[in-house]
Amino acid sequence: MSDEIRTAQEIAQDYTAMGHSVDLINGIIDSSKMTDKTDEDKKECVKRNVEHLEFMLSKEYWTNQDMTSAHLAITSGKSYTTE
């Protein structure tokens, strides 16, 4: 589906999904999520979620959504995966 024909509901769902990625990245970094996983598993998960956020931020259908937390999670996630 092209960006131009996204409904308001679909955009809201995408924004919510981005929030889930932000929460997961932050939770892995602060050790509150995936505590039973190896460091390698956690880093791979963070990497995938950073990629998801970067992809979603490239979409042109965003209007007035606050993307601050997504940008911060990307920065934190990249730092975490290069440790």
N, C-alpha and C positions, 0 to 999 in steps of 0.2 A: 504494500500500500504506500503510495507516495505521501510525502509530508504535507502537500497542499490540501489533501482531502481528509486529514485527521479531524475527528470530531472533538469537541470540548471534553467529552467523557474519555476518549482515548488519550488525549493529552494529559488529563488528570491522572489516568492510570499509569502512564509513562513516568510522570513526576513522582508518583507514589513508589513505583519500582526503583527509581533512582534513590529515594529515601531509604529503601531497604538495603540497597548496596552501600550507602553511606553508613548506615547503622552497623552492617556486618563488618565493613572495613574498620570502623572505629572500635567495635567490640573485639575484634581479633587483636588489634593493636593494644587495647587496654586489658587484654586477657580475660574478658568476660564472656567471650564466645569461642566455640570450637576448642575448649580446653582439653578435650580428649584426643586431639589431633596432633600430628607431628608438626614441627616447625616448617618442614617442606610443604605439607598439605595446606597449612595456614597461609604461607606465602603464595602458593599457587591460587588459592581462593581470593586473596587480596588482589593479585595480579588480574584475574578474570574480572573482578568487580571494578577495578580501576579502568580496565579496557571498556567495560560496559558504560561507565560514566562518561568516559571520553567520547565514545560513540554517540551517546544520547545528547551530550552537549553540542555536538556538531549539527544537530537537527535545527532546521530553520523555523520551525513552527512555534518556538517558545515566545512568549510575550512578556509578561511582567513577573514571571516566577523567579524566586530568589534562588540563585544557583551557588551561593556562597559556600554552603556545606558540601556541595559536590566538588567544588574546586579545592577546598581544604582537604577533603578525603582523598582526592587524587594525589595531592602533594604528600600527605602523610603516608598513603599507601605506597607510593613510589619509594619513599625513604625507607619504609619498612621492608620492602622486597629487595632492597640493595644492601641490607645489613649483613 
